[in-house]
Amino acid sequence: MRSVTGRLMLLDTASLYFRAYFGVPESVRAPDGTPVNAVRGLLDFIDRLVRDHRPDHLVACMDADWRPQWRVDLIPSYKAHRVAEEHETGPDEEEVPDTLSPQVPVIEEVLDAVGIARVGVAGYEADDVIGTFTARARGPVDIVTGDRDLYQLVDDARGVRVLYPVKGVGTLQITDEAALRGKYGVDGRGYADLALLRGDPSDGLPGVPGIGEKTAAKLLAEFGDLAGILAAVDDRKAKLTPSQRTRLDEARPYLAVAPKVVRVADDVPLPDVGTEVPRAPRDPEGLRTLADRWGLGGSLERLLTTLTR
């Protein structure tokens, strides 16, 4: 990976194109009638993000494997409810709306032709790619995602914040450590422990029975981190209720593996890619062909205008 010293913007691409798909009417179609609402919506999102935040570097982070086997081996329920079809070799197929799936390859082709770096790494989720870019960045980082799991990367000292779309990307919740403490009672480092204690049904994470978000926050405030909480379970003088002590003790097998599943990786083997915001299309002719084929119209034109400013 090349050195990144300016402001880096990392897109959780699948999170954003899902939002675009559900936020833009399916009546937005290509000349042949194929829905392109996710494609055009994502281009509009990127245009607005670049205009409003002016990053020096921009990476569309992809899920090369949305349900890595190494996470499933540790917690078999991990994202199990989202599996549409299992495969003996290669990643399982994720349940995706029928009219969204065909748009994903179009999104990838358009991003490549525009020249926006697109990075996915076999065996890892986009979150892990984002975690690794963040760990290696030498300047401030804006992570654009609708996934709260990435709150764990928030770090005021390093200038790492999450831009969470509330409505499209025109209204973003800027999440820094003050915002996390105000809502969850933890900082970025503590958010992963909070998440694994409370669990997350949307990711198939069971959590510790009887330990909800508020209780988890109180335990972390009292004992510092997961290791401190588990040490308190063994310390009869520690301020735990009998039921909390019992539940945490019974959950030790889960708590032994959950941190590796919940915490994003920061050691992904990233490819050597140029991440600078493109000032001109990488493949102008190919981009014209895609624009005509898919009827990308004003969405693409606005983005290209923004990039050249």
Stockholm file with secondary structure:
# STOCKHOLM 1.0

chainA/1-309         MRSVTGRLMLLDTASLYFRAYFGVPESVRAPDGTPVNAVRGLLDFIDRLVRDHRPDHLVACMDADWRPQWRVDLIPSYKAHRVAEEHETGPDEEEVPDTLSPQVPVIEEVLDAVGIARVGVAGYEADDVIGTFTARARGPVDIVTGDRDLYQLVDDARGVRVLYPVKGVGTLQITDEAALRGKYGVDGRGYADLALLRGDPSDGLPGVPGIGEKTAAKLLAEFGDLAGILAAVDDRKAKLTPSQRTRLDEARPYLAVAPKVVRVADDVPLPDVGTEVPRAPRDPEGLRTLADRWGLGGSLERLLTTLTR
#=GR chainA/1-309 SS CCCCCSCEEEEEHHHHHHHHHHHSCTTCBCTTSCBCHHHHHHHHHHHHHHHHHCCSEEEEECCSCSSCHHHHHHCTTTTGGGEEECCSSSCCEECCCTTTTTHHHHHHHHHHHHTCEEECCTTCCHHHHHHHHHHHCSSCEEEECSCGGGGGGCBGGGTEEEEEEEETTTEEEEECHHHHHHHHSCCHHHHHHHHHHHCBGGGTBCCCTTCCHHHHHHHHHHHSSHHHHHHHHHCTTSSCCHHHHHHHHHTHHHHHHHHHHHSCCSCCCCCCCCCBCCSSCSSHHHHHHHHHHHTCHHHHHHHHHHHHC
#=GC SS_cons         CCCCCSCEEEEEHHHHHHHHHHHSCTTCBCTTSCBCHHHHHHHHHHHHHHHHHCCSEEEEECCSCSSCHHHHHHCTTTTGGGEEECCSSSCCEECCCTTTTTHHHHHHHHHHHHTCEEECCTTCCHHHHHHHHHHHCSSCEEEECSCGGGGGGCBGGGTEEEEEEEETTTEEEEECHHHHHHHHSCCHHHHHHHHHHHCBGGGTBCCCTTCCHHHHHHHHHHHSSHHHHHHHHHCTTSSCCHHHHHHHHHTHHHHHHHHHHHSCCSCCCCCCCCCBCCSSCSSHHHHHHHHHHHTCHHHHHHHHHHHHC
//
